[in-house]
Structure formats: structure tokens, C-alpha cells
Amino acid sequence: MSGSAVRSLVSALLLMVLLAAAGCAGGKKEPETLTVFAAASLTESFGTLGKAFEKSHPGVTVKFNFGGSSTLAQQIVQGAPADVFAAASPATMKQSGAPSPRIFARNRLEIAVPKGNPAHVAALKDLANPAVKVALCAEQVPCGAAAVKALAAGGVTVKPVTQEQDVKAALSKVRLGEVDAALVYRTDVKAAAGAVEGIEFPEADKAINDYPIAAVPKTAHLVLAREFIDLVLSDQGRRVLTDAGFTAV
Amino acid sequence: MRGAAPWGLAVPAVAGMAFLVLPLVGLAVRAPWTTLPARLTEPRVLEALRLSLITATTATVVCLALGVPLAWLLARARFRGRGLVRALVTVPLVLPPVVGGVALLLVFGRNGLIGRWFSGAFTLPFTTAGVVMAEAFVAMPFLVISVEGTLRAADPRYEEAAATLGASRWTVFRRVTLPLVAPGVVAGAVLCWARALGEFGATITFAGNLPGTTQTMPLAVYLALETDPEAAIVLSLVLLAVCVAVLAVLRDRWIKA
């Protein structure tokens, strides 16, 4: 190909790109994506809220990244493209560096037992029985820290057979019947939809988990991020969260 | 072949090496060198390291005891469905380890297909034996493939000669075949051990995580990352150093390239 042919090809391409860009600008609002990083326990409720947000904001897509709160916080610190962060604990929110978070929900622990409750667990102190196999979350993750607090409040010493890496892993050990009981969140029992039974216990009052939400400092969609947070804090948001087993704030 | 490597090979080779080595450099750069000695002597680090070495080595022994005969069967015996058996044996290679852990629970858990018959006597999940099982499940295909490949490449005439001289099949295997394929067995065992040492998904799913009983180094690394990334880096460096040291010694001593 000769030099002039290449040049005309390049200018033709450039023209096309310019026309395409002009077409976009001339049309309706550019499509936008709001990226929300949220704790794994929010999977169901935030999924519902995300759909509601897309409906009230035509052209906006809400993308979620659900995971362990501290993993998400580290990803945000390393520059992951998040606009909103909803964490399962104030400590992990602090880790992410997002300013002025607001508490939007609370979660409490329940004892999850397999269907039929084979080990006849009725109260927190039953978990101290060495014949009862118990799974707890590892102390490093929020549900484990909450379990330590609740057990201390009840003066109960438990020797777990395993310290699971997250709350869903602890729950799955109950689902499979490999342990007789686990301390998990009420929302997890609810999400398991009848596959496990939940037992409330009064010591859980001493280990309530606060869920903070905040816009990430470097977000390019600050207005949208604030609107999403408003939705979570609205009556509609509270309803969805309560349905999932949270205590709305 | 002598002389400089052609550019078409040298450039991607160097890029490939950089890709594999740079993340390790990153670990070393970010390691908290000043507090390293204190962190290394923490009991939970030594506990996890001890457990990792014991379970990976036991798993390798289990894999040798079961995997070498299996490889022999695949390479030497003739039976229907051999291709299918070979494919099934290598499934753990592609199976996500977490799924492997769930599968082990479904069979050997206390409500599992086999586990329920023994649930009165003993249980495997949440025990050190469970860690060994999870590691062996994931690592055995490496050994089987390596040994089977060596067996296929070995000259069968030595075995035939021994047989014509009146040796039984068992004697032939023990006195002729095994010495013949020893390098392949050692290479396979090394691969198997390295895979078992790094095993995470199947272990945490099947054996759970309890310091001193089932918390191996990779599990300790994962949980340390939740709250203390520096501790996770230290643990990773320890695992890395042990692995490189063992492999370097073995390579010099056993595996002549």
C-alpha cells in the first residue's frame, strides 16, 4: 500500500470515529455503570435494590462485586473501580478509606442447625457440650469476631471442630450435616430457605454487626453513588433489607 | 545445538520467565523484613508449617502406594474401558479443588455414601487424616501421569526377557520394571508433594480449618490476608523457601536433567 493510500484510509477511519462520537452526544443520555462492592451477606437484598435502581434510572447499569468485606476493602485500596462500598463491619469500612460512612442495617447471629436438629441444640450453652460438633467462623472474619463476643457474653467456651473462612462456608457444613451447629447470621439462615433451622439466642444482642455504606472517594459517578445510597436508606430499602432478615436502621 | 537462541524463542521465553518470577519479587519487596525473625518464631507459624510438611509427605506416600500400581495398570494391563479409566483418574486435575472437597464430603462425610457406615467408629472431616485425603485426592493424578508416561517409554523387552527366564509378573515388576522407571517415580512424587503442599480448596472444604489439626500453611495464609496482609506475606515466603529448598536438593540428588 502506498503512503497516500494509508493516509486516506486513516483519515476515513478518523472521520468515522468522530461521526460515531457525535451521534452518541447528540442522542439521549450516555449509558452509565454504577459499580457497587458489597459484603457477601447482601447478595440477595442488594440484587433486588440494584434492579429497582436500574428501573428508576434508565440507561444506568448497576454492577455488583460481592465478597468478603476485608477482601473488598483491600481491592478498593489497591484502586479497584468501585463507586459504592457496603461492608459487613465498621472495621472493614475503615480499612477501605471511604469517608463518612452511614450505618444502614444490623445483622445478628443465630445458631444454625441441620433440619431436624439431630443434636437437640436449644441454647448457646449447648454448644459447649463436647458431643456437639460446632463450626465457627475464623476470628479474622466479621462473623467469627461476632461469635467470640457472643460466646464471651454468655460465658460459654466452645471447642469448634473447624474455624471456617467465611459465614457461607460455615453454613454449608451445617447444610451437609457435617456439623451439628454453627453460629451464622440470621440473614444466612433466611437465605438458606428451609435447608437449615435457625435458633435465636439472647447473647446475640451483645454481638450485633453494623453494616456501613459509603461512596468511594475516587468515584467518577458521585451523584449516582449518592442516589444509590439514598435508595438503600429509603423506606423501600429498609423493606427489602428487613425481608432478608436484617434489622433496618 | 549451539549458538544464540533465535529471537522468536528468546523474547517470549524471557517474558514467560518474568511473568512467573515478578510476583515472587513483589512478595519479597513487600515483606516486613525488620519484624521477620519475630514473626517466624510465632508458634502458629511453626505449627502450620509442621502440619503442612507432615500431611504433604504422608499424602505423597499414600499416592505412591496407590498411584504406582494404578499407573502400571494403565500402562501395561489390557482391559476394556482403559481409556475411560485413564480419563476419570485425571479428573481431579481439572476439577476445581473446592468441588473436590465437597465431593469428598459427599462420600466420606458423616452423612456421606461411605462415611455414614463408619460414623459410629470415626469421622474423617475436620481431622488431620482428612487433610491427607484431600491432598492425596488432588495430587495423585500428577504422580499417575508421570509414572504412566515413563512406563510407556520404557523398553518392554527387559520385562519380556525376565519373564522368559521364569520370573513371575510380581517379581518382574519389583526387580525390573520399578528400577527401570525409578526416575519417573521420583519426578512424579516430587510434583505430587509440591501440589499437596500448596493444596487449599479441597483441604479447607473437606477438612475445615483448625490450628494445629487441619490448618496447613495455605489456609493460614488465606486467613492472615483477612486482617494482616504482612503476616500472610511472611507465611507465603516461608512456604516458598521450604519448597524451593526441597526441590533444589532433590533435583541435584535425584533428577538428572
Boltz contact constraints between the chains, C-beta under 6 A:
constraints:
  - contact:
      token1: [A, 70]
      token2: [B, 226]
      max_distance: 6.0
  - contact:
      token1: [A, 138]
      token2: [B, 223]
      max_distance: 6.0
  - contact:
      token1: [A, 140]
      token2: [B, 223]
      max_distance: 6.0
  - contact:
      token1: [A, 140]
      token2: [B, 226]
      max_distance: 6.0
  - contact:
      token1: [A, 140]
      token2: [B, 227]
      max_distance: 6.0
  - contact:
      token1: [A, 141]
      token2: [B, 226]
      max_distance: 6.0
  - contact:
      token1: [A, 161]
      token2: [B, 126]
      max_distance: 6.0
  - contact:
      token1: [A, 162]
      token2: [B, 126]
      max_distance: 6.0
  - contact:
      token1: [A, 162]
      token2: [B, 208]
      max_distance: 6.0
  - contact:
      token1: [A, 162]
      token2: [B, 209]
      max_distance: 6.0
  - contact:
      token1: [A, 162]
      token2: [B, 210]
      max_distance: 6.0
  - contact:
      token1: [A, 163]
      token2: [B, 209]
      max_distance: 6.0
  - contact:
      token1: [A, 176]
      token2: [B, 105]
      max_distance: 6.0
  - contact:
      token1: [A, 177]
      token2: [B, 111]
      max_distance: 6.0
  - contact:
      token1: [A, 178]
      token2: [B, 109]
      max_distance: 6.0
  - contact:
      token1: [A, 178]
      token2: [B, 125]
      max_distance: 6.0
